[in-house]
Amino acid sequence: MAAVAATVPYLTLKTAWLAGSHIGIPEGSGLLEPRLFTTVANAVSLLMDATVIVLVLVLTRPWGRRVPSWLLIVPAFVATGLLTPIVLGFPGQLVLRALGQGPDAAAQAAEEPFLEPWVFHAVYAGFIVQAIALAGLFVPYARERWGRRWQGPLGARLPSPTGVVAGAAAALALVVSATHFYWAFGGTAGRNAAQIAQYSSDAGVVSAVHGICALTAAVGAVLLAKGGTGRAGWPLAVAWTGSAATLCWGMWMLTAISGGDAGPDERITTATYVIYAGQMIIALLATTVLGRFLTGRRTA
């Protein structure tokens, strides 16, 4: 039950914060200010991580085979979406730091206090363990319950207008990903003064991961739409993972930047809103193709 054990750090911290504790929150952090948005966000994220325990039970108990498909697929999709960028991004940040390419003194000085460093290490390590453990449980479960829908070749090209939807996802993904990669390497257009001052390798990795996930969602959608003789499993996994990560983090970031008062230097730019909204649109288009593909396999 590694996935269950890995929820302990996050659930403990969130419970403590909801109870009024300031453990892991440094002086000057905006999290110390009493705000309804912060309280709601803590409560919602606590419930989301607690859902991992329910998922583990569904995936490991005999009665889990009787759970309606949508009741399992929705939380599994959300878990994939929220955890995948962390699995990619956090180790990448640590590698850059180990190579001496971490945030410099100027970037660290520009950052506002948020959380103690040990909080990120404890929580993100737990998230990575959760991701690996859940994947190890979900894939065999899916193979046994729905394997007939994704085993074998891709088959014929999906009927119109599915190809147009996949093409739209690909076109938009090129724009969104290019913007994220531009920001990842320090581009300043479309960023506010605070984001420019606080730019570091950590922020660059986050932007790069968002760009990679958006491209992944589009590539998966295009592969599913065009069909072929190749096996369906990998394109389906690519579309699932990319669209989940792009949708969940686009939605999460839009919620986060809309949740508080900002000073003149911190006012979120229109470009930032557009890019995160674009991520969600890409993911919805890719998910539409994914759903059409699976519906066709069920009919067949």
Secondary structure, 3 states (H helix, E strand, C coil): CHHHHHCHHHHHHHHHHHCCCCCCCCCCCHHHCCCHHHHHHHHHHHHHHHHHHHHHHHHHCHHHHHCCHHHHHHHHHHHHHHHHHHHHHHHHHHHHHHCCCCCCHHHHHHCCCCCCHHHHHHHHHHHHHHHHHHHHHHHHHHHHHHHHHHCCEEECCCCCCHHHHHHHHHHHHHHHHHHHHHHHCCCCCCCCHHHHHCCCHHHHHHHHHHHHHHHHHHHHHHHHHHCEEEECHHHHHHHHHHHHHHHHHHHHHHHHHCCCCCCCCCCCCHHHHHHHHHHHHHHHHHHHHHHHHHHHHHHC
